[in-house]
Amino acid sequence: MEVPVEIPAGPYRLRRWRSGDVGQVFRACQDPEIQRWTTVPVPYTEADAEGFVAGVGDQPVFAVTERGDDVLGSFGLVVEGEHGEVGCWVAPWARRIGVGEAAGRGLARWALGEAGLRRLEWIADVGNGASLRLAARIGFVPERTLPDYLENRDGTRSDAVLAVLHESP
């Protein structure tokens, strides 16, 4: 799969990560909600941010920006065959203004179109209402609940919702 340098996403764009983004990734990942609902290390250090940005490589993982280099979030895919699983976070300073929906729709259009994937999956903890609402706004449809699917930081397990998308939104 050839990963583009940039994907249009309404008033935003998804672009490849750059070394200059490390400070903004570090700042965003201090957010308690990002730490609660994603797999970022806690505490999140500048070295973690450097490792994330450097480790993306040729994977379809993008910074979400409006203009210039202000990072508003991260959207990407883990691809297996013709399927992709969406992973994302939206920075606290960019929430509730449509960033996640626009970025998710842009990523889905590219993945199910140009990239040739046949199915996208969105997996979220049943308690993560914000993520589940965002998935629905993008066009993902709940398929089933996955009992005890996600391991929490304290070792307990949580149910997750698997939502799917087969057609570009």
VMD Tcl script that draws the C-alpha trace (Angstrom):
set ca {
  {0.00 0.00 0.00}
  {1.39 3.36 -1.00}
  {0.78 5.90 1.75}
  {0.22 9.45 0.48}
  {1.98 12.49 1.86}
  {-1.37 14.20 2.45}
  {-5.08 13.35 2.43}
  {-7.72 16.11 2.23}
  {-10.26 16.04 5.06}
  {-12.77 18.86 4.61}
  {-11.29 21.99 6.16}
  {-8.44 19.89 7.57}
  {-5.81 17.59 6.16}
  {-4.09 14.42 7.21}
  {-0.37 14.63 6.58}
  {2.66 12.53 7.35}
  {4.22 13.08 10.76}
  {7.32 15.30 10.95}
  {10.05 15.53 13.56}
  {8.88 19.06 14.39}
  {5.56 17.62 15.65}
  {7.10 15.96 18.72}
  {6.35 18.85 21.10}
  {2.70 18.97 20.10}
  {2.31 15.19 20.42}
  {3.87 15.36 23.88}
  {1.51 18.19 24.89}
  {-1.60 16.44 23.54}
  {-0.78 13.14 25.19}
  {-0.68 14.75 28.64}
  {-4.49 14.85 28.36}
  {-6.18 12.51 30.88}
  {-8.77 11.40 28.29}
  {-6.13 10.38 25.74}
  {-4.30 8.51 28.48}
  {-7.51 6.87 29.67}
  {-8.85 5.62 26.35}
  {-5.74 4.91 24.26}
  {-2.65 2.81 24.72}
  {-0.19 5.70 25.11}
  {2.30 5.16 27.93}
  {1.54 6.79 31.29}
  {3.32 8.92 32.23}
  {3.86 10.14 28.66}
  {7.33 11.55 28.12}
  {9.03 13.56 25.39}
  {10.94 10.38 24.53}
  {7.59 8.62 24.00}
  {6.52 11.40 21.62}
  {9.84 11.19 19.75}
  {9.47 7.42 19.48}
  {5.91 7.71 18.19}
  {6.77 10.23 15.48}
  {9.95 8.40 14.44}
  {8.27 4.99 14.58}
  {5.40 5.74 12.21}
  {7.66 5.13 9.22}
  {5.65 4.15 6.14}
  {2.53 3.19 8.08}
  {-0.76 4.97 7.27}
  {-0.70 7.12 10.42}
  {-1.21 10.85 10.00}
  {-1.13 14.13 11.86}
  {-4.38 16.09 11.51}
  {-3.77 19.76 10.80}
  {-5.70 22.78 9.61}
  {-3.09 25.16 8.28}
  {0.59 25.23 8.88}
  {1.96 22.80 11.39}
  {-0.55 22.95 14.25}
  {-1.32 19.33 15.20}
  {-4.99 18.79 16.05}
  {-4.97 15.02 16.31}
  {-3.74 11.69 15.01}
  {-5.62 9.29 12.74}
  {-4.26 6.09 11.29}
  {-4.81 2.48 10.40}
  {-3.42 -0.87 11.38}
  {-3.80 -2.86 8.17}
  {-4.16 -6.61 7.85}
  {-4.90 -7.82 4.34}
  {-7.95 -5.98 3.05}
  {-9.04 -4.78 6.50}
  {-7.95 -1.79 8.54}
  {-8.53 -0.84 12.16}
  {-8.75 2.88 12.92}
  {-6.73 4.34 15.76}
  {-7.06 7.99 16.68}
  {-6.96 10.78 19.21}
  {-8.00 14.42 19.03}
  {-6.03 17.00 21.00}
  {-8.00 18.67 23.81}
  {-7.69 22.09 22.11}
  {-9.30 20.71 18.93}
  {-12.36 18.92 20.31}
  {-15.99 19.71 19.52}
  {-15.19 21.63 16.31}
  {-15.50 18.77 13.81}
  {-11.84 17.76 13.58}
  {-12.41 14.08 14.37}
  {-15.35 13.67 12.02}
  {-13.61 15.38 9.10}
  {-10.36 13.48 9.67}
  {-12.17 10.16 10.06}
  {-14.17 10.68 6.88}
  {-11.04 11.67 4.95}
  {-9.14 8.63 6.18}
  {-12.08 6.30 5.42}
  {-12.51 7.68 1.88}
  {-8.84 7.12 1.14}
  {-8.70 3.67 2.79}
  {-11.82 2.30 1.11}
  {-11.05 4.02 -2.20}
  {-7.49 4.62 -3.29}
  {-5.91 2.22 -0.76}
  {-8.28 -0.59 -1.80}
  {-9.34 -1.80 1.64}
  {-12.70 -3.59 1.82}
  {-13.51 -3.12 5.52}
  {-12.65 -0.65 8.27}
  {-13.10 -1.44 11.94}
  {-13.44 0.87 14.92}
  {-12.99 -0.73 18.34}
  {-13.81 1.31 21.43}
  {-14.38 0.59 25.11}
  {-18.12 0.46 25.80}
  {-17.59 3.30 28.29}
  {-15.95 5.60 25.74}
  {-19.08 7.38 24.57}
  {-17.15 10.14 22.79}
  {-15.33 7.62 20.59}
  {-18.50 5.66 19.83}
  {-20.40 8.84 18.90}
  {-17.54 9.94 16.65}
  {-17.50 6.56 14.92}
  {-21.25 6.83 14.28}
  {-20.92 10.36 12.85}
  {-18.26 9.10 10.44}
  {-20.55 6.27 9.30}
  {-19.39 3.25 11.31}
  {-22.19 0.88 12.31}
  {-21.98 -1.18 15.52}
  {-21.57 -4.84 14.63}
  {-21.17 -6.55 17.99}
  {-19.84 -6.30 21.52}
  {-16.54 -8.01 22.26}
  {-16.67 -9.26 25.88}
  {-13.52 -8.63 27.97}
  {-11.67 -7.54 24.81}
  {-9.61 -4.62 26.11}
  {-7.08 -4.85 28.90}
  {-7.12 -1.84 31.22}
  {-4.00 -0.36 32.78}
  {-4.88 -1.97 36.13}
  {-5.08 -5.45 34.57}
  {-8.87 -5.65 34.53}
  {-10.67 -6.15 31.24}
  {-13.45 -4.17 29.54}
  {-16.00 -4.93 26.89}
  {-15.56 -3.18 23.56}
  {-17.85 -2.30 20.67}
  {-16.77 -3.32 17.20}
  {-18.16 -0.99 14.54}
  {-17.58 -1.45 10.83}
  {-17.61 0.55 7.64}
  {-17.69 -1.00 4.17}
  {-18.36 2.03 1.99}
  {-16.73 5.44 1.89}
  {-18.70 8.02 3.89}
}
mol new
graphics top color blue
foreach p $ca { graphics top sphere $p radius 0.5 }
foreach p [lrange $ca 0 end-1] q [lrange $ca 1 end] { graphics top cylinder $p $q radius 0.2 }
display resetview
